[in-house]
Amino acid sequence: MPSKKIQGIFLAATLAASQSGQENRHGHGVLALRNTDSRRLGKRSKARGKKQDNDHWDDDWGRGSRSGKSGKKKSSSSSKSSKSTSKSSKRYGKYSHSNSWGDDGYGECNSNIPTSAEVEILINAMELFVNQEKSLLAQWTRAAYHDAGTYNKMKKEGGANGCLLNLFEMREEDVNYFLDAPLNTLKALQDFWHSHPDTCMRISSADILQFAIYFATVRQSGTPGLNDSKVDHLKYNFEWGRPDERDCDTVWVENLPENRMEGAFGGPITTRCLAAGREIREKLMDRNGFSAEEAVALIGAHTIGMTRNIFGDAHKGVWIPSGADDATPNGPEFNNDFHVYFFEEVPATKTYNFAVDPVPFSDVFPNWFREEEEEENFLDTDIVLAFPSQDESVHPSFHKFTRKFAEHNDNFLTSFFSALDKMSKLGVRARLSKSRECRSNCSDSRLTDSQVQDLRDKLGEALHKAEEAVHEVQLERKEEVKTLTTPVDMASWYMNEWTADGLI
């Protein structure tokens, strides 16, 4: 089996080759996903750097363009999908082979490895969901990390084990606030997939979560949207077989970064950046087991991220305009724009200089920064990636990897997909396998009209329940939001106990 690095290089090379119809995008020649996802509120969408060739994935049929047009509809919460097999002329999907399990030896429907045809049914259902609610792409990305990121290699606990989807108490933890939309929709997709008349398998919640981030990032890389090449990659390259944890523990969320470091909240920027770097080292590196380069690559998922709820409605904002939900007709662009931002928009080269004049940000809050005109928000755990470490004994200099990824999109995609492969297997001891091939009695994997309507109903209900959950949480967070959105008095840092370099 090829190494994770080689797998990442292969996928990045495929993605890079897929842009042949465009200019080179960005080349010469913690994951602090706490309460974050993506929606465009920024006003500018200027290209940062040069365009990169990207059309290998854009072959004769772009599945992302076949979106359903009807709006969301509230309906019953039944987890069983319609099993209609009517020969409708309107279907989602293109391919004509789905699983008939009879000859594959899984007559009891207990296989934890789907066939490639069964995977395609899931892809078609996911595509229907994101065509109607593109914010799910970023939200599924965040949810997948919040499941896998509970891993602590020293204690051998947590990991990509499905607890976030299976144990309701996990989503009630502060660090997991506002994950109801991605979790509700993934549960609806899982139920639909298992009850589909042409599937016979039992796939874990752990697999569903990790396939969701794979789907989202592959779909949005290169030219956003699905096409034949991307569908084939999703069908044949993801590894299945993660078991669900039967004894989940909410204490594992302590292994997730929170971007609220004790002793630094609201303090000098230099102190905050040092603490933010320490959290990345302690959580992503020491506990999760990522290298510094892998950590910086994974935080790059903020390219399609947004602080949607954590700072309240008045302070919603994207990180990068090209990563907004509606940046393109097929959703956000997944690329190295997050890393490019630090070299094209942040003139300071050291933390001290940035602390004195935090350009381009107009507002400095206790643990985040905002550029009001463009409605762009960055966390302390983002900003620390832009500068050399103030103290290498506290955390390494992440900025050298930020620069590497900013120099060329291929560098970022190679490292990201390699790190993502590692992330999706944190804490997993079971042997994983790629999808099985459907060998006989394979039928049409496209969705019938009744299945499409059933999925639309499930999507509407899942999102409606998520909106109710967000409203309930926000009613309890009024004081917290007020604290988070009160600008800090920078002048106080240079008086009494605070100094510009954060030392007392």
C-alpha positions in Angstrom: 0.0 0.0 0.0 1.5 3.4 -0.9 2.4 5.7 1.9 0.1 8.6 3.0 2.6 11.1 1.5 2.6 9.3 -1.8 -1.2 9.2 -1.8 -1.3 12.9 -1.1 1.2 13.6 -3.9 -0.9 11.5 -6.3 -4.1 13.3 -5.5 -2.5 16.7 -5.6 -1.0 15.9 -8.9 -4.3 14.9 -10.3 -5.9 18.0 -9.0 -3.2 20.2 -10.4 -3.4 18.6 -13.8 -7.1 19.3 -13.7 -6.9 23.0 -14.2 -5.4 23.0 -17.7 -8.0 25.5 -19.0 -7.0 28.3 -16.5 -4.0 30.2 -15.5 -1.7 29.0 -12.7 -3.6 30.0 -9.6 -1.1 30.8 -6.8 2.3 29.8 -8.0 5.6 31.1 -8.9 6.5 28.9 -11.9 -6.4 25.1 15.2 -7.3 23.2 13.4 -9.2 25.7 15.4 -12.5 24.8 13.8 -14.3 25.8 16.9 -17.8 26.9 15.9 -16.8 27.6 12.4 -17.9 26.8 8.9 -18.5 28.7 5.6 -20.7 31.4 4.2 -19.7 34.3 2.0 -20.2 37.8 3.6 -17.1 39.4 2.3 -17.3 41.9 -0.5 -14.1 41.4 -2.4 -13.2 38.4 -4.5 -10.0 39.6 -6.1 -7.7 36.9 -7.3 -4.7 36.5 -5.0 -1.7 35.3 -7.0 -1.8 33.6 -10.4 -4.4 31.1 -11.6 -3.4 27.4 -11.6 -4.3 24.9 -14.3 -7.1 22.7 -13.1 -9.3 21.1 -15.7 -8.4 17.5 -15.7 -11.4 16.9 -13.4 -13.6 18.9 -15.7 -14.4 16.3 -18.3 -17.5 15.9 -20.4 -20.0 16.0 -17.5 -20.0 18.2 -14.4 -22.3 16.6 -11.9 -22.4 19.7 -9.8 -24.5 21.4 -12.4 -27.4 19.0 -12.0 -28.8 20.5 -8.9 -32.4 20.1 -7.8 -34.3 23.3 -8.1 -37.1 23.0 -5.5 -36.7 24.6 -2.1 -36.4 22.9 1.3 -39.5 21.3 2.6 -40.3 20.3 6.2 -41.6 16.8 6.6 -41.8 13.7 8.8 -38.6 12.7 10.6 -38.8 9.1 9.4 -35.3 7.7 8.9 -36.5 5.2 6.2 -36.2 6.4 2.7 -38.6 5.6 -0.1 -37.9 2.3 -1.8 -39.6 3.2 -5.0 -38.0 1.6 -8.0 -40.1 3.4 -10.6 -38.3 4.0 -13.9 -38.4 7.8 -13.7 -36.8 9.8 -16.4 -35.5 12.4 -13.9 -32.7 11.0 -11.8 -29.6 12.1 -10.0 -26.4 10.6 -11.1 -25.2 9.2 -14.4 -23.8 5.8 -13.9 -25.7 2.5 -14.5 -24.3 0.2 -11.9 -25.3 -0.1 -8.2 -24.9 -3.0 -5.9 -26.7 -6.3 -6.0 -25.2 -8.0 -3.0 -26.4 -11.6 -3.7 -23.1 -12.8 -5.3 -20.8 -10.8 -3.1 -21.3 -13.0 0.0 -23.1 -10.5 2.2 -26.6 -11.9 2.2 -27.1 -10.6 5.8 -26.2 -7.0 4.8 -23.5 -6.9 7.4 -20.6 -5.8 5.3 -18.8 -2.7 6.6 -17.2 -2.2 3.2 -19.5 -0.9 0.5 -19.2 -1.7 -3.2 -18.2 1.1 -5.5 -21.7 1.2 -6.8 -23.1 1.6 -3.3 -20.7 4.5 -2.8 -22.0 6.1 -5.9 -25.5 6.1 -4.5 -24.2 7.9 -1.4 -22.3 10.4 -3.7 -25.5 11.1 -5.6 -27.5 11.7 -2.3 -24.7 14.0 -0.9 -24.6 15.9 -4.2 -28.3 16.6 -4.0 -27.9 17.9 -0.4 -25.0 20.3 -1.3 -26.7 21.5 -4.4 -29.4 22.8 -2.2 -27.3 23.8 0.8 -23.7 24.5 -0.1 -22.8 25.5 3.4 -22.8 21.8 4.2 -19.5 21.4 2.4 -17.6 23.5 5.1 -19.8 22.2 7.9 -19.1 18.5 7.1 -15.4 19.4 7.0 -15.5 20.8 10.5 -17.6 17.9 11.8 -15.1 15.4 10.5 -12.2 17.0 12.3 -14.2 17.4 15.5 -14.7 13.6 15.6 -11.2 12.6 14.7 -9.5 15.4 16.6 -10.6 13.9 19.9 -7.6 11.5 19.6 -4.9 11.6 22.2 -2.0 9.4 21.2 -0.5 9.4 24.7 -3.7 8.1 26.3 -4.8 6.1 23.3 -8.3 7.6 23.5 -10.7 9.2 21.1 -10.2 9.5 17.4 -12.2 8.9 14.2 -14.7 6.7 16.0 -18.2 8.2 15.2 -18.9 9.4 18.7 -19.8 12.9 17.5 -22.6 11.5 15.4 -23.7 8.7 17.7 -23.6 10.3 21.1 -25.8 13.4 21.4 -24.0 14.6 24.5 -20.9 15.1 22.3 -22.5 17.9 20.3 -23.7 19.6 23.5 -20.1 20.3 24.5 -19.1 23.9 24.0 -16.4 23.2 21.5 -18.9 21.3 19.4 -21.6 24.0 19.4 -23.4 24.6 16.0 -22.6 21.2 14.5 -26.3 20.3 14.4 -26.7 21.0 10.6 -23.8 18.8 9.5 -24.6 16.0 11.9 -28.4 16.0 11.2 -27.8 15.9 7.5 -25.2 13.1 7.7 -27.5 11.0 9.9 -30.2 11.5 7.3 -27.9 10.4 4.5 -26.7 7.4 6.5 -30.3 6.3 7.1 -31.2 6.8 3.5 -28.2 4.9 2.2 -28.8 1.9 4.5 -32.4 1.7 3.5 -31.9 2.1 -0.2 -33.3 -0.9 -2.1 -30.0 -1.4 -4.0 -27.7 -1.4 -1.0 -26.8 -4.1 1.4 -24.2 -3.1 3.9 -23.9 -1.5 7.4 -21.5 1.5 7.3 -20.3 3.1 10.5 -20.9 6.7 11.6 -17.1 7.0 11.8 -16.8 6.2 8.1 -19.7 8.6 7.2 -18.0 11.5 8.9 -14.6 11.0 7.3 -16.1 10.3 3.9 -17.9 13.6 4.2 -14.8 15.7 4.5 -13.2 13.7 1.7 -16.2 14.4 -0.5 -16.2 18.1 0.4 -12.5 18.8 -0.2 -12.2 16.6 -3.4 -15.4 18.2 -4.8 -14.2 21.7 -4.2 -10.6 21.3 -5.3 -9.7 22.3 -8.8 -12.8 23.6 -10.5 -15.6 23.3 -7.8 -18.2 20.7 -8.5 -18.3 17.0 -9.4 -17.4 15.4 -12.6 -16.5 11.9 -13.8 -12.9 12.0 -12.6 -13.8 13.2 -9.1 -16.6 10.7 -8.8 -14.2 7.9 -9.7 -11.7 9.1 -7.2 -14.3 9.2 -4.4 -15.6 5.7 -5.4 -12.3 3.9 -5.5 -9.8 5.7 -3.2 -11.5 6.2 0.1 -10.8 3.5 2.7 -13.8 2.1 4.7 -14.1 -0.1 7.8 -13.7 2.2 10.8 -15.6 0.7 13.7 -17.8 2.9 15.9 -16.8 3.4 19.5 -19.2 1.7 21.9 -18.0 3.6 25.0 -17.7 7.2 24.0 -16.6 9.8 26.6 -17.3 13.5 26.3 -14.0 14.3 28.1 -12.2 13.5 24.9 -13.3 16.9 23.5 -10.5 18.4 25.6 -8.2 17.2 22.9 -9.8 19.7 20.4 -8.4 23.2 20.0 -10.6 25.9 21.4 -8.9 29.2 20.5 -9.4 30.5 24.0 -6.1 30.1 25.8 -6.0 30.6 29.5 -4.0 33.6 30.6 -4.0 35.2 27.1 -7.6 36.0 26.4 -7.9 39.7 25.8 -4.2 40.2 26.4 -1.4 41.6 24.2 -1.3 40.2 20.7 2.2 38.8 21.3 1.0 36.9 24.3 -2.0 35.6 22.5 0.0 34.4 19.5 2.4 32.6 21.8 -0.5 30.9 23.6 -2.2 30.1 20.3 1.0 28.4 19.0 1.2 26.5 22.2 -2.3 25.2 21.7 -1.6 24.0 18.2 1.5 22.2 19.4 -0.2 20.7 22.4 -3.4 19.7 20.7 -2.7 18.9 17.1 0.9 17.9 17.5 1.5 16.4 20.9 -2.0 14.8 21.3 -3.3 14.2 17.7 0.2 13.3 16.5 0.5 15.6 13.5 3.7 17.3 12.4 4.0 21.1 12.3 3.5 20.9 8.5 0.5 18.7 8.7 -1.1 21.0 11.3 -0.6 24.0 9.1 -2.1 22.1 6.2 -5.2 21.0 8.1 -5.8 24.5 9.4 -5.9 25.5 5.7 -9.3 23.9 5.6 -10.4 27.4 6.8 -10.1 28.3 3.1 -13.8 27.1 2.9 -14.5 28.2 6.5 -16.6 30.8 8.2 -17.2 32.0 11.8 -21.0 31.6 11.3 -22.4 31.5 14.8 -19.7 31.8 17.5 -19.5 35.6 17.4 -23.2 36.2 16.8 -25.1 37.2 13.7 -23.7 40.7 13.6 -20.1 39.4 13.3 -20.4 36.5 10.8 -17.6 36.4 8.4 -15.5 34.4 6.0 -11.8 33.8 6.2 -11.3 34.0 2.4 -13.9 35.3 -0.1 -13.1 32.6 -2.6 -14.1 30.1 0.1 -17.6 31.5 0.6 -20.6 29.2 0.0 -21.6 31.1 -3.1 -18.1 32.0 -4.4 -18.9 30.0 -7.5 -22.1 28.4 -8.8 -20.8 25.1 -7.4 -19.7 26.4 -4.1 -16.4 27.5 -2.5 -13.0 27.0 -3.9 -10.7 24.7 -1.9 -7.1 25.9 -2.5 -4.2 27.7 -0.8 -5.9 31.1 -0.6 -5.9 30.9 3.2 -2.1 30.8 3.3 -1.7 33.3 0.4 -3.7 35.8 2.5 -0.9 36.1 5.1 1.6 37.1 2.5 -0.5 39.4 0.3 -2.7 41.1 3.0 -0.6 41.1 6.2 2.4 43.4 5.7 4.0 42.6 9.1 6.7 39.9 9.1 7.0 39.5 12.9 4.5 39.2 15.7 5.8 42.3 17.4 5.3 44.4 14.3 1.8 43.0 13.9 1.0 43.7 17.5 1.9 47.4 17.1 -0.1 47.7 13.8 -2.4 44.7 13.1 -3.1 45.5 9.4 -5.3 44.7 7.6 -7.7 44.2 10.5 -9.9 47.0 11.6 -11.0 45.4 14.9 -9.1 43.5 17.5 -11.2 41.3 19.8 -10.1 39.2 22.8 -9.1 36.1 20.7 -9.8 37.1 17.1 -9.5 39.8 14.4 -11.9 41.3 12.0 -11.6 43.2 8.8 -14.9 45.0 8.9 -15.2 46.3 5.3 -14.6 42.8 3.8 -16.2 41.0 6.8 -13.2 38.6 7.1 -12.5 37.0 10.5 -9.3 35.3 11.7 -8.7 33.5 15.0 -5.6 33.8 17.1 -4.7 30.2 16.0 -4.8 31.5 12.4 -2.7 34.6 12.9 0.2 32.7 14.6 0.8 30.8 11.4 1.9 34.1 9.7 5.0 34.8 11.8 8.2 33.1 13.1 7.8 31.7 16.6 8.7 34.1 19.4 10.0 31.1 21.4 10.8 27.8 19.8 10.6 26.1 23.1 6.9 26.9 23.3 6.0 26.1 19.7 7.7 25.7 16.3 7.7 28.3 13.6 4.7 27.5 11.6 5.2 30.3 9.1 7.7 28.5 7.0 5.0 26.0 6.0 2.5 28.8 5.5 5.0 30.3 3.0 5.5 26.9 1.3 1.8 26.4 0.8 1.3 30.0 -0.3 4.0 29.6 -3.0 2.0 27.0 -4.9 -1.3 25.3 -4.6 0.2 21.9 -5.4 2.3 22.2 -2.2 -0.8 22.8 -0.2 -2.9 20.1 -1.8 -0.2 17.5 -1.5 0.3 18.1 2.2 -3.4 18.6 3.0 -4.6 15.3 1.5 -1.7 13.4 3.1 -2.6 14.9 6.5 -6.3 14.3 5.9 -5.6 10.6 5.3 -3.7 10.5 8.6 -6.5 12.4 10.3 -9.2 10.1 9.1 -7.4 7.2 10.7 -6.6 8.6 14.1 -7.2 6.0 16.8 -8.3 3.5 14.2 -6.9 0.0 14.7 -9.1 -1.9 12.3 -7.9 -2.8 8.9 -9.4 -0.5 6.3 -10.3 -1.3 2.7 -11.3 0.5 -0.4 -14.7 -0.1 -1.9 -15.5 -3.6 -3.2 -16.4 -3.9 -6.9 -20.0 -4.8 -7.8 -19.6 -8.1 -9.7 -23.1 -9.1 -10.8 -26.7 -7.9 -11.0 -25.7 -4.3 -10.8 -28.6 -1.9 -11.4 -29.0 1.8 -12.0 -27.5 3.8 -9.1 -29.3 7.1 -10.0 -32.0 8.4 -7.7 -35.6 8.1 -8.6 -38.1 11.1 -8.4 -39.5 9.7 -5.2 -36.0 9.3 -3.7 -35.1 12.8 -4.6 -38.2 14.2 -3.0 -37.6 12.0 0.1 -34.1 13.4 0.4 -35.3 17.0 0.0 -37.8 16.4 2.8 -35.1 15.0 5.0 -32.8 17.9 4.2 -35.4 20.4 5.0 -36.2 18.8 8.3 -32.6 18.3 9.3 -31.8 22.0 8.7 -35.0 23.2 10.4 -34.0 21.2 13.6 -30.5 22.6 13.3 -31.8 26.2 13.2 -33.9 25.6 16.3 -30.9 24.2 18.1 -28.8 27.2 17.1 -31.5 29.6 18.4 -31.7 27.8 21.7 -27.9 27.8 22.2 -27.6 31.5 21.3 -30.2 32.5 23.8 -27.9 31.0 26.5 -24.8 32.7 25.0 -25.7 36.3 25.1 -23.2 37.3 27.7 -20.5 35.2 26.1 -21.1 36.7 22.7 -20.9 40.2 24.2 -17.5 39.4 25.8 -16.2 37.9 22.6 -17.3 40.9 20.5 -16.1 43.7 22.8 -13.0 45.3 21.2 -9.9 45.2 23.4 -8.2 48.3 24.6 -4.8 48.0 23.0 -3.5 51.0 24.8 -3.7 49.1 28.1 -1.1 46.6 26.9 1.6 49.2 27.1 0.8 50.2 30.7 1.6 48.7 34.0 1.9 44.9 33.8 1.5 44.6 30.0 4.3 45.3 27.6 4.4 45.2 23.8 6.2 41.8 23.7 3.9 40.3 26.2 6.4 40.1 29.1 5.7 41.4 32.6 
